[in-house]
Amino acid sequence: MTVTGRRLTPPGSTQGASALGGADDKPVAVSLAGVSKAYKSGGGQLLALDKVSFSVAPGEFVCLIGASGCGKSTLLNLVAGLDKPTAGQVSTGGHRVGLMFQEPALFPWLTAGKNVELALRARGVPRAERQQRTADLLTVVRLTGFADRRPHELSGGMRQRVAMARALAQDADVLLMDEPFGALDAMTRDLLHDELERICAERTLTVLFVTHNVREAARLGDRVIVLSSRPGRVIEEYQVPRLGPRRIDSAQVAEMAGTLTDRLREEMGRHGN
């Protein structure tokens, strides 16, 4: 496999959005156009994101990587509607968005089933339907029979499965994932990669996935977008060809991971990190 990346136009150029957004007649699930985000810091401003432009097609799995503090989580918050950009536009085209964090963030006093049901209740799903919908969702994430267990009775991987079921309970077309497997051991993470791929294929989900793990990005992504060190700018993207089923230890994944690592080292070295 030959790995190639596409260097993008300099910050401030209007060509970046066109290059990443694709043709106007192509369907888009997520679109960012010239998005910047600044926070007040002391007497001035801290620029977290600077003129970020890209789009994600329906059913596409896009991974975002970059050095710590480059604005990856900020970007997800903007797409989720939890924050507003200082400049530019973010659109999900009317698609319903679900968000998963690194920590499962389950309510400890509720069972796994009730944690999932909470999302259905928030959507106004009638009480008579919620129990069956919850059971169906737990089956999707392979937790049949665990509806009555509380979070402390579940392993870390199982808690993340509950969090995934809760995100799916939002009837999401677009799933935003902020390092959801970062705290798990390697074997559990690899198993959940398989589960995530299966669920995405079954439901035709669009995924925007933040990770620090280059092998994870190479393992899961249809495309990997690299952000610069702060402020975050899109500096390169890589299409990841699918040559049959991927494994975390496959030659294809190792080659792409090596390319991504070299690019990140180059960027971090440029900033003296």
N, C-alpha and C positions, 0 to 999 in steps of 0.2 A: 504494500500500500504506500502510495506517495502522499505525504501530507503537505498541503499548501494552505497558506493563509493569505488574506487580502488586507494590505495596509490601507487604512482609511485616510480621508482628507484631513488637513490640519484643522484644529479647533476653530470654530467660527465660520467654516466653509459651509455653504448650503448644499454641497454635493453629498454629504454624509447621509442625510435622510433619504435621498433618492437611491443611493447605492444600497442601503440596507432595507428600505421599505419595499422595494420591488415595484413592478408595474402597477399603475393605478387601478387596473381592472382585476387584480388578484385579490381574493378575499383576505382580510386581515382580522386577527382576533385581538391583538394588542398592538398599539402604535404609540411611539413617543417621537415628538417632533420638536427639536431644539429645546429640550427640557433642561432647565437649570434649577438648582435648589441651594439657597444660602440661608444660614442661620446667624442670628445675632450672637456675637462673641465679644465680650468686653465692650469697648467703644466702637467696634467695627463689625464686619461680617465674615463668617467662615463659609467659603464656597465648597459645598459637598459634591455637587454635580454641575457639569458645565457643558451645555449645548449637546445633550445626549439625544441621538436619533437612531431608532431602529424599529422594525416591526416583526411580529411573530405571526406566522400563518396558522390557521385552524389545524389542530392536530399535531403541531410541531412541538418538539421538546428542545428548548433553548437553555443552555447553561451560561451563567454569568460568573466569571472569575476575575480576581484582581487582588492586590495587596490589601491587608487590613486597613479599614478606614477610607476605602476608595468610593464608598457610597452605594454599595450593592444593596444593603438592607433599606437604605433610604429610597432607592429606586423602587423596590417592591412595595414599600409603604405608599408611594405615589400612585402606583398602578392599582393598588387595593383601595385607594380613595381615603386612606387614613391620614393623609397629609396632602397639601397642595403645592404644586411647583411655584417657584419664584417667577419663572418665565417658561414659555413653551406650552405645549399641549400634550396631554395623556388621554388616550381613548382605548376603551375595551369594546367599542362597537355594540354596546348593549348586552354583551355577554355577562353572565353571572360569574363572579370571582370568588374563589375560596382561598384561604391563606393558612399555611402550616409553618410553625416556628421550629427552632432547634429543640426547644423544650416542649413536651406534649401539652403543658398548661391545662391539665385535666383538673376538675374540681374533686378534691380528695374525698369529700363526704358523699359523692354520687357514685353509683356503679358505672361500669363501662357503658352499659345500655343507656342509662340516664344521661350520661355525658353526651352521647350521640343524639339522643332524643331532644336535648336542649336546643340544638341547632334546628331541628324540625319544628319545635315549638316557636322559635323566633321567626320562622318563615310562615307561621300561621297554618301549619298542617293540622288538620282536625285530629283530636285526641284518639279517635277510633282507628286512625290510620298509622299513628306514630309508632306503636309497638311493632307492627309488622314491617314497616319501613326500616326501623332500627335493626330488627333481626336480619333483614335482607342485607343491610349495609355491613353488619358484622360478619356475615357470610362472605361478602365480597372481599373483605380483608382477612379472611380465614381465621375468624375468632368465634365461630359457632360454638355455643355452649359457655361463653364467658361473659354474657350480658350482665350477670349478677355479681361479678367480681369487682371489687373496688381497686383503684389504681395501685395501692400498695401491695396488692396480691398478684400483680402482673409484672412481668419482666420489662426491661427498658424497650425492647423491640415490640412487645405487645402493647405497651402504652402508646408507642408511635403509631401502631396500627389503629388503635382507637382514635387517635388524633386525625389519622387519615380518613377514617370513616366519618368523623364529625365534619371534616372539610367537604367530603362528598355529599353529606347530608344537606349542604347548602345548595345542592343541585348545580354545582359549579361547572361551567364550560371551560373556565380558565383556572388552573391551580398554580398558585404562587407558593414556592417552597423555599424557606430561608434556612439553609443548612439543616434540614430535618433529621439527618442521620449522623451528624457530626459527633455526637456524644456516644455513639454505639460502637461496640467492638466490630472488628473487620468482618467476621463471619456473619453476624446478624445484619450488618449493613449490606453485605452482598446478597443475602436472602431477600431483604426488603427492596433492593434494586430490581430483582426478578419480579416481585409482587407489584411494584410500581409500574414496571413495563407492561405487565399483564393487564392491570386495571386501565392504564392509558389506552391500550389497544382495544379493550372491550368497550370503553366509553368514549373513545375518540377525544380525549382530553388534550387541551393545549396547556403546556407546562413552561413556566419560567422559574428556573431552579438556580439558586445561589449556593455556591460551594467554594471552599478553600482547597478541596481535594482534587487535584488535576486528573487523577485516575478515575474518580467518580464522574467528573465532567466528560472524560473520554468514553467512559462506559455507558453513560445514559444519553448524552446529547445527540440530537441531529445536527446541531450547530452550537459552537462555543463562541461567546463574545467576551473579549478581553477588555477590561477597563484599566485606565491609567491610574497611577497613584494620585492622591488628592490634589486637585479636584478630579472626580471621576469623569473621564471622557472615553468614548469608544475608540480604541486604537487599532483593533484588529479583530477579524472574525475567521472562524475555521468551519468549513463544512466537514462533517464526520461521516464518511461513507459507511454504509452497513453491508458488510461482507459476510452475511450469515449471523447467527446468534453471537452476542458478545459475552465475554467473561472478563472479570476484573484482571485476570492474569494472562489474557490473550495477547499475542504479538501485536495485533491491530491497536488494542487499547494502550499497550506499553509505548508504541511508536508515537501515537498522538499525545500521550501524557508527557513524553520527553520533549516534544515540540512545544507544548504549552508551558512546561517548566522553563525551558530556555527563553521563551518570550517574556515570562514573568520576571525572570532573573535580569534580563536586559532592561526591563522597565524599572525594576526596583534599583538596579545599579545606577540608572540614569538619575535617580533621585537621592542616591547615596544611602539607601536603606540597607 
